[in-house]
Amino acid sequence: MPIQEMHDVRVLVCKDQGTTLASERDANVFMSAAWEHGASMIALPVTRLTDDFFSLSTRIAGEIAQKFANYNLRLAVVGDISRRVAASKSLHDFVYEANRGHSIWFVENMDDLERRLARAA
């Protein structure tokens, strides 16, 4: 997995295809890879998340966000989720609050992530 330096943040950039982040347990795979490469953030394409992640009643999104926060790793979900957000007020609120925080961000693309990191620097 390639590493990119963005505004003094080492980001592990995941490819579009590969292991999905379907449960809190799956987060260990991504976290281990980040630690192995000395990254403090993982940029994960939205294609690597299951539909259950976006259904907040499953609690998967919250559990994953909490796990990343507990281990002081950041997660950037990269891709267009606008249709999902428009269809669910609770998901809209979750994404809004997540993007105000530090642990998990939802960004449209890698350029958007770079701009956010620049503002945070």
C-alpha angles and dihedrals in degrees: 000000000000123000122216126191110220118178094329092315119117106219125194103214113206123208122243093254129050142069113002124229096231102146144014088261091057089058088074091069092055095041092051090051091050093051091046089057096039092245124153095193135044121208105205122185114235087237088073092062125083126231088252090066089064094045099083093196087074089060090217095123092051094046092049093046090050092049092052090048092049091054094042094241123133126223125203114192104207122203146053113306096156095119092051092047092047090052097051128046091193092053089046090054092046092051092045093052093042091053090052090056136064108241106061130021132182111214133175097228143338092278089057090051091050091051091050092050090048091054091048094049 
